């Protein structure tokens, strides 16, 4: 049975000094165990939508696979995602597991990521007008159906300056929403060097690593970046646009790409 992305619950609503019963859509938090070559790797707390995209995106973002073709089999049954990948699963001890700044206690293997990332320089010549940036973010806000239903979802999107939003994914976790976009782009074979990643969440270093792995030249957020994310973006030639509010925003790195 397909899991629902939210539950309709009865809550007590206080309004203007009075209490009454009301129905409320509450976002789902679903534990998904990721098993690679028979070995349990991680439990992801996620919203149970687009879970194939989530698993593929997570494995790629964490440097566990280098290409979609490295996955020879992927099966999701209930709360278990079982994948077979080429070669052996690297021992996690080869990189320290980091508890990230996200409130959901997201764990990342920074050693694996850094092995992949420091060879990356995003050389895309893409430039985008300020008007196009604000229009794309407006589209992300409007199209976030799960957010509008529950007020509990983060959104992420892959967008083109000319064609608008091409992929949109939502999840209770901002990392998961980005991984879903990454996984979908890989599965559809979409070129990302001339695209933007949009997110409703904070741009911390682990989000920046995901952006760099996919060689997005832009990451654009309603929220703000961390100082370490800005340092990485400067190093990797990625443009960070944050705190988008209407036609106002801040560019934290490589502002030459914004017209």
C-alpha positions in Angstrom: 0.0 0.0 0.0 1.3 3.4 -0.9 2.1 5.6 2.1 0.3 9.0 2.3 2.4 12.2 2.4 0.3 13.5 5.2 -2.3 12.5 7.8 -5.6 14.2 8.4 -5.8 14.7 12.2 -8.3 16.3 14.5 -6.7 19.1 16.5 -7.9 21.7 19.0 -7.9 25.1 17.3 -7.7 28.2 19.5 -9.0 31.3 17.8 -10.1 34.6 19.2 -10.2 33.2 22.7 -12.4 30.2 21.8 -11.5 26.5 21.3 -13.0 24.2 18.7 -12.2 20.9 17.0 -10.8 21.1 13.5 -9.2 18.8 10.9 -5.6 19.5 10.1 -3.2 18.0 7.5 0.0 16.9 9.3 3.0 16.0 7.2 4.2 12.4 7.3 7.5 11.4 8.8 8.5 8.0 7.5 11.5 5.9 8.4 13.2 4.5 5.2 16.0 2.0 5.8 18.5 2.1 2.9 20.3 -1.3 2.4 23.2 -1.6 0.0 24.5 -4.9 -1.2 22.8 -6.5 1.8 24.3 -4.1 4.3 22.2 -1.6 6.2 23.6 1.9 5.5 21.3 4.5 7.0 17.7 5.2 8.1 16.3 8.3 6.4 13.4 10.1 8.0 11.5 11.3 5.0 8.1 12.1 3.4 7.1 8.9 1.5 6.9 10.4 -2.0 9.4 9.9 -4.9 11.4 7.5 -2.8 13.3 6.1 -5.7 14.5 9.6 -6.5 15.5 10.1 -2.8 17.6 6.9 -2.7 19.4 7.5 -5.9 20.0 11.2 -5.0 21.3 10.3 -1.5 23.7 7.7 -2.8 25.0 10.0 -5.5 25.2 13.1 -3.2 27.2 11.1 -0.6 29.7 9.8 -3.1 28.5 6.2 -2.7 27.9 5.9 -6.4 29.6 7.9 -9.1 27.0 7.3 -11.8 23.4 6.0 -12.1 24.8 3.0 -13.9 26.5 2.0 -10.7 23.1 0.9 -9.4 22.2 -2.5 -10.8 19.0 -3.0 -8.9 16.7 -0.9 -6.7 13.6 -2.2 -4.9 11.5 -0.4 -2.3 9.1 -2.4 -0.2 7.4 -0.9 2.8 10.1 1.0 4.7 13.0 -0.8 3.1 15.0 0.4 0.1 17.3 -2.4 -1.1 19.9 -1.6 -3.8 22.6 -3.5 -5.5 25.6 -1.4 -6.6 28.7 -2.3 -8.6 31.7 -3.1 -6.4 31.9 -3.1 -2.7 30.3 -0.6 -0.3 33.1 1.4 1.2 33.5 1.2 4.9 32.0 4.3 6.6 35.1 4.5 8.8 37.0 5.8 5.8 35.3 9.1 6.4 34.0 10.6 9.7 30.2 10.7 10.0 29.1 14.2 10.6 25.9 15.2 12.4 24.9 18.2 10.3 23.3 21.5 11.2 19.9 20.4 10.2 17.3 20.0 12.9 16.5 16.5 11.6 19.9 15.1 12.7 21.0 14.4 9.1 24.2 12.4 8.9 26.7 12.8 6.1 30.1 11.1 5.4 32.2 14.2 4.9 35.3 12.3 3.9 33.5 10.7 1.0 32.1 14.0 -0.1 35.4 15.9 0.1 37.1 13.1 -1.9 34.6 13.9 -4.7 34.3 17.6 -4.3 37.8 19.0 -4.3 38.2 17.9 -7.9 35.2 19.9 -8.9 35.2 23.4 -10.3 31.9 24.7 -11.8 33.0 26.4 -15.0 29.5 27.1 -16.4 29.2 30.5 -18.1 25.5 30.7 -17.3 24.2 34.1 -16.4 20.6 34.9 -15.2 18.7 38.1 -14.9 17.5 39.3 -11.5 13.9 39.3 -12.9 14.2 35.7 -14.0 15.6 34.6 -10.5 12.6 36.2 -8.7 10.1 34.6 -11.1 11.6 31.2 -10.6 11.5 31.5 -6.8 7.9 32.7 -7.1 7.1 29.5 -9.1 8.7 27.3 -6.4 6.5 29.0 -3.7 3.3 28.7 -5.8 3.8 25.1 -6.9 4.7 23.7 -3.4 1.4 21.8 -3.0 2.5 19.8 0.0 3.7 22.9 1.8 0.4 24.7 1.2 -1.5 21.6 2.5 0.6 21.0 5.6 2.9 24.0 6.2 5.5 21.4 7.1 7.3 20.7 3.9 10.5 21.9 2.3 10.6 22.3 -1.5 13.5 22.0 -4.0 13.4 22.4 -7.7 15.6 22.1 -10.8 14.9 25.1 -13.1 15.9 26.6 -16.4 16.1 30.3 -16.9 14.1 30.0 -20.1 11.8 27.0 -19.4 11.1 27.6 -15.7 10.8 24.8 -13.2 11.5 21.3 -14.7 11.5 19.2 -11.5 9.9 20.0 -8.2 10.1 17.7 -5.1 8.9 18.2 -1.5 9.9 16.6 1.8 9.8 17.1 5.5 13.6 17.5 5.3 15.4 20.1 3.2 18.3 17.6 2.5 15.8 15.0 1.3 14.0 17.5 -1.0 17.3 18.3 -2.7 18.3 14.6 -2.9 14.9 13.9 -4.6 15.7 16.5 -7.2 19.2 15.1 -7.7 17.9 11.6 -8.1 15.2 12.6 -10.6 17.7 14.6 -12.7 20.1 11.6 -12.8 17.3 9.1 -13.7 16.0 11.4 -16.4 19.5 12.2 -17.7 19.0 16.0 -17.4 22.1 18.2 -18.0 22.5 20.4 -14.9 25.4 22.7 -15.9 23.0 25.2 -17.4 20.3 24.9 -14.7 19.6 26.3 -11.2 18.8 24.5 -8.0 16.1 26.2 -6.0 15.4 25.5 -2.4 13.2 26.8 0.4 15.7 25.7 3.0 18.9 27.1 4.5 22.0 26.6 2.4 24.5 24.8 4.7 27.7 23.2 3.6 26.1 19.8 3.1 23.6 21.3 0.7 26.4 23.0 -1.1 28.2 19.7 -1.5 25.1 18.3 -3.2 25.0 21.3 -5.5 28.7 20.9 -6.4 28.4 17.2 -7.1 25.7 17.9 -9.7 27.7 20.9 -11.0 24.8 23.4 -10.7 26.2 26.9 -11.2 23.4 28.4 -9.1 21.7 27.6 -5.8 18.9 29.9 -5.0 17.0 30.0 -1.6 14.3 31.7 0.2 16.6 31.3 3.3 20.2 32.1 3.9 23.6 30.3 3.6 26.1 29.5 6.3 29.6 31.1 6.2 31.2 27.8 5.4 28.8 27.2 2.5 29.8 30.7 1.1 33.5 29.8 1.5 32.9 26.6 -0.4 30.9 28.3 -3.1 33.7 30.8 -3.7 36.2 28.0 -4.0 34.0 25.9 -6.3 32.7 28.8 -8.4 29.1 28.4 -7.5 26.7 31.4 -7.2 24.6 31.5 -4.0 21.5 33.7 -4.1 19.7 33.9 -0.8 17.0 35.6 1.2 14.8 36.1 -1.8 11.8 38.3 -0.9 9.8 39.5 -3.8 12.2 41.4 -6.1 14.9 41.7 -3.3 17.6 39.2 -2.7 21.3 38.9 -1.7 24.1 37.3 -3.8 26.8 35.8 -1.5 29.3 34.5 -4.1 30.2 34.9 -7.8 27.7 37.7 -8.4 29.0 38.1 -12.0 26.4 35.5 -13.0 23.5 37.8 -12.0 22.5 40.4 -14.6 
